[in-house]
């Protein structure tokens, strides 16, 4: 019986040792996979991606072109009996390409007329603060794009805005 107990004890130790060895083996395998996966990810992000980036370098963007609009000076709309106020604007149109300048020059009288007729209907309270000037800029951009279509004006820029 002592022999059976000794054999049973040795078998129990062997049974406990086998799961510990399997656990160590699984932990080592997971660690090895993590190291290999990290190395592969590092190579992908730093080396492979960098090569594609240099191969697909886009040409530098073309600088925008600018066209001056003749100065605009109008009296603002007001209630009867109020002091007359004047608005003076110096405007520049921003175009995407230099070649659009020659295409837009013949329409400059139409652009000036559209700006004049719109601005004459404004009141000084319409231009209060930066929000008022921003709304004016957006409205003028919309109107000039309608006038010079299919040419696209990127922005209407103010060089000077004076209310007197």
C-alpha positions as CSV (number, residue, x, y, z in Angstrom):
1,X,0.0,0.0,0.0
2,X,2.9,2.3,0.7
3,X,4.1,1.6,-2.8
4,X,0.7,2.6,-4.2
5,X,0.7,5.8,-2.3
6,X,4.2,6.6,-3.5
7,X,3.2,5.9,-7.1
8,X,0.0,7.9,-6.7
9,X,2.0,10.8,-5.2
10,X,4.4,10.8,-8.1
11,X,1.5,10.6,-10.6
12,X,-0.1,13.6,-8.9
13,X,3.1,15.6,-9.1
14,X,3.4,14.7,-12.8
15,X,-0.3,15.7,-13.4
16,X,0.3,19.1,-11.6
17,X,3.6,19.7,-13.5
18,X,2.0,19.0,-16.9
19,X,-0.6,21.9,-16.7
20,X,2.1,24.2,-15.4
21,X,4.3,23.4,-18.4
22,X,1.4,23.8,-20.8
23,X,0.6,27.2,-19.2
24,X,4.2,28.3,-19.6
25,X,4.2,27.1,-23.2
26,X,1.0,29.1,-23.9
27,X,2.4,32.2,-22.3
28,X,5.6,31.9,-24.3
29,X,3.7,31.4,-27.5
30,X,1.5,34.5,-26.9
31,X,4.5,36.5,-26.0
32,X,6.3,35.4,-29.2
33,X,3.2,36.3,-31.3
34,X,3.0,39.7,-29.7
35,X,6.6,40.4,-30.4
36,X,6.3,39.3,-34.0
37,X,3.0,41.2,-34.5
38,X,4.6,44.4,-33.0
39,X,7.6,44.1,-35.3
40,X,5.4,43.6,-38.4
41,X,3.2,46.6,-37.4
42,X,6.3,48.7,-36.8
43,X,7.6,47.8,-40.3
44,X,4.3,48.5,-41.9
45,X,3.8,52.0,-40.3
46,X,7.3,53.3,-40.5
47,X,8.9,51.8,-43.5
48,X,6.3,50.6,-46.0
49,X,3.9,53.6,-45.5
50,X,6.8,56.1,-45.8
51,X,7.8,54.6,-49.2
52,X,4.3,55.1,-50.6
53,X,4.1,58.6,-49.2
54,X,7.3,59.7,-51.0
55,X,6.2,58.0,-54.2
56,X,2.8,59.7,-54.3
57,X,4.0,63.3,-53.5
58,X,1.5,65.7,-55.0
59,X,2.8,68.7,-57.0
60,X,2.7,72.0,-55.0
61,X,-0.6,73.8,-55.4
62,X,-0.8,76.8,-57.7
63,X,-1.0,80.2,-56.0
64,X,-4.3,81.9,-56.3
65,X,-4.8,84.9,-58.6
66,X,-6.3,88.2,-57.5
67,X,-8.3,90.8,-59.5
68,X,-9.0,94.3,-58.2
69,X,-12.6,95.6,-58.6
70,X,-12.9,99.3,-59.1
71,X,-13.6,101.1,-55.8
72,X,-17.3,101.4,-54.8
73,X,-18.7,104.3,-52.9
74,X,-22.5,104.5,-52.2
75,X,-24.9,106.1,-49.8
76,X,-26.5,103.6,-47.5
77,X,-30.3,103.3,-47.2
78,X,-31.7,105.0,-44.2
79,X,-35.0,106.3,-42.7
80,X,-36.2,109.7,-43.8
81,X,-34.8,112.4,-41.7
82,X,-31.7,110.4,-40.7
83,X,-28.2,111.6,-41.5
84,X,-26.9,110.2,-44.8
85,X,-24.1,107.6,-44.4
86,X,-21.7,106.5,-47.1
87,X,-20.0,103.2,-47.6
88,X,-16.6,102.9,-49.4
89,X,-15.4,99.5,-50.4
90,X,-12.1,98.3,-52.0
91,X,-12.6,94.8,-53.1
92,X,-10.3,92.1,-54.5
93,X,-11.6,88.9,-56.1
94,X,-9.7,85.7,-55.5
95,X,-9.5,83.2,-58.4
96,X,-8.0,79.7,-58.5
97,X,-5.9,80.2,-61.6
98,X,-4.0,83.0,-63.3
99,X,-5.7,82.3,-66.7
100,X,-9.1,83.1,-65.2
101,X,-8.1,86.8,-64.9
102,X,-8.3,87.4,-68.6
103,X,-11.7,85.7,-68.8
104,X,-13.2,87.8,-65.9
105,X,-11.9,91.2,-67.0
106,X,-14.6,91.7,-69.7
107,X,-17.4,91.1,-67.1
108,X,-16.0,93.6,-64.7
109,X,-18.7,96.3,-65.5
110,X,-21.4,93.7,-64.7
111,X,-19.6,92.8,-61.4
112,X,-19.4,96.4,-60.4
113,X,-23.1,97.0,-61.2
114,X,-24.2,93.9,-59.2
115,X,-22.1,95.1,-56.2
116,X,-23.4,98.7,-56.5
117,X,-27.0,97.7,-56.6
118,X,-26.8,95.3,-53.7
119,X,-24.7,97.6,-51.5
120,X,-27.1,100.6,-52.0
121,X,-29.9,98.7,-50.3
122,X,-27.9,98.1,-47.1
123,X,-28.3,100.0,-43.9
124,X,-25.4,100.8,-41.6
125,X,-26.9,98.4,-39.0
126,X,-26.5,95.6,-41.6
127,X,-22.8,96.1,-41.4
128,X,-22.3,96.2,-37.6
129,X,-19.5,94.0,-36.3
130,X,-17.6,91.3,-38.0
131,X,-20.7,89.2,-38.5
132,X,-22.2,92.0,-40.7
133,X,-19.0,92.2,-42.8
134,X,-18.9,88.4,-43.1
135,X,-22.5,88.3,-44.4
136,X,-21.7,91.0,-46.9
137,X,-18.7,89.0,-48.1
138,X,-20.8,85.9,-48.5
139,X,-23.5,87.7,-50.4
140,X,-21.1,89.4,-52.7
141,X,-19.3,86.1,-53.4
142,X,-22.6,84.4,-54.3
143,X,-23.6,87.3,-56.6
144,X,-20.3,87.5,-58.4
145,X,-20.3,83.7,-59.0
146,X,-23.7,84.0,-60.6
147,X,-22.5,86.8,-62.8
148,X,-19.3,85.2,-64.1
149,X,-20.4,81.6,-64.3
150,X,-18.8,79.1,-65.3
151,X,-15.7,80.8,-63.8
152,X,-15.6,80.3,-60.1
153,X,-14.5,83.1,-57.7
154,X,-13.0,81.5,-54.6
155,X,-13.6,84.6,-52.3
156,X,-14.4,88.2,-52.2
157,X,-11.7,90.0,-50.1
158,X,-12.0,93.4,-48.6
159,X,-9.0,95.7,-48.7
160,X,-11.0,98.6,-47.2
161,X,-14.4,99.0,-45.6
162,X,-15.3,102.5,-44.5
163,X,-18.7,103.7,-43.2
164,X,-18.9,107.5,-42.8
